[in-house]
Amino acid sequence: MNESTASIPEAAPPLQAVSGQADDLVWLKVRHETVYDYDAPVELAHHIAHLAPRETPRQQVRDWRLYVDPPPDEWLQGRPIVDGGVPQGQSSVDSWGNTRVAFSHARVHARLQVVSSFEAGLRHMPEPDPDNSPPWEEAAQELRYHAGAVRSEEVEFSLPSTYAPRDAALAAFAREAFTPGASVVVGSLALMHLIHERFTYEPQSTNVATRAPEALAELRGVCQDFAHVMIGACRSLGLAARYVSGYLLTQPPPGQPRLVGADASHAWVQVWCPAQGWIRLDPTNAVVVGTDHVALGWGRDYADVAPLRGVIRGGGSAVPRVAVTVTPMAP
């Protein structure tokens, strides 16, 4: 296979420091392959990939590689990507701190293959503490804009977005979980379980353009829809929530259930709690995000962190084949 490869840039800005020792990490190996077999030749294509995983206090990353076949005719924007000291492409950082890679094909091609692979070390993090959290009404009031206020990242994620707007039906749904005086953590956990109980996980019942109000009306969808509904419901009460794109462990340890959404890109939610920061919740599986969740990036909704998107001339209609494998590594 004729490939172009890229790795995390040596000249990248400093990543957030990770506390603790490496031996307390659970290491997972991730491979994400996307293949387009086009109905007609593609004459020109421009793509943006959000496939570089983030480093966070709970996640270390090593040996990220991006393989593109056919090799791009041009890598677009930003910071040079190097592999073994040889320039391979360009990356840049978006508004939310996610690394993105843009590339272009000017030669005719009938097939596109993009493979991202890396190793992620996950650290066990404390569960959200229901007793260390203000009432949700108080948290929502703090996020409301007022004259002279400095617009923070949390405020940005309390505002509506295309797929997770503020909506009366979403607000009514959220109030079933966020009862008067309930803490942010208690309400968020209740909303996560409410979505898991009411919604049916049904692949192909929605599409990438489905918005949270439509998914709520149908009470079915996939992880993207579950996340959008939870985010939109929180925002409709004035709370801040953001969309996280990532992966799940393909096969769980013995004795543990297999989580819904493995073998494909996954999505979950982070809700802002003033006392604890961003709490990580997976409404598709009704679990607090743990060491079987690998984060790629986050944004207001799916549109900010779609793994691969592009504009092409030609190609006809082609549905991508996506294969994700997340496997544990030996200690």
Steps between C-alpha positions, in 0.01 A plus 500: 500500500630841406469704818577838640564502872484768765573510871449743784715803419824549689438875499150474647414733789547353848225260598330511840712330763388159621551425866590164648724222381476313172452167679150598621373531142286252308642489146279444197593471133264675257460452125237699309464430127272686260466387138307666218445299180351760271234428237677735260851643484577791734670784315573731794468457877569697817477327839531596868573227755446529875682175568788608725417396859528756781731486798319573827555433870325164451649406163853472363563444130793349318591396146211663314514436125271604217514302175338635184474313171531633235759741638370858515622737234503772763485522878325819602534752782707547806780320674728251322443134583817292499567127500856401575609857431347501150218752440178313417219749532339781697287523812328784681305548822133597497308729737459223758862387504453195276770414245367478145670393179393630159601343170410526135496272194525658155549170316213278389437212739224244555580399857609673821639327806581684823641308797573655839686296759645578842540379856313662789574469869191556717510592867226414747328821607272565801127455447294822503407589859127574532559680831765737363289691254283812507130491407456500126306828512798671663742360242274611215474851648881529514519415129251766392654789313498837669658834418873504565526123532801326350376234258651174621528162332221371722268778381579410139373147562177622657399669174294323231663331201370347180445145626448579869281814515300641786147372461180496708449124460861433599459725805186315609682168459796629702277610788398140556858444617596845627235537769490825703809534718673189361876531470668516160648153552175341624304651212760404240514139618119484504481643147758249376293210638175652371635514144631145525161375622277691257704474180552199277846452354421438132768540232388668176185641664660844477782660301785742564266796437243401767460770767423445868131608479435248221681222687296580813176480302597157362653366825752301299838542340870432550763633740520831314127555554511395866781752556327781310177451696684515832700806397195681361296416811771640730540816290125551495521542879796736470768244588824445309561169321730392220524217248791255522604285205695182569508123522403211727693189595392239244500201736461566875688311770349162602182537701420851379226579246588613150413867464274615219687691232820297484635427150411854387573855597328582827372818665423610851446816703680725746287719728649797685483484880653811664628296796649210304562619145385297201328174601511228232182301432404245233118506453509220242621259767392687815853494644752750625782515245788281610810325373318337209420840342768659280444869419580649160374854548209716609287784373150646504358202311591241236565762233802634692678164527381279214783245456520551124311738276562651163388657175547306177434547129369182346478173689129436466347368820720300733437386856822469700601172658628566850678244716621577851698264720602585857700228672675482838878496512715296733608693814 
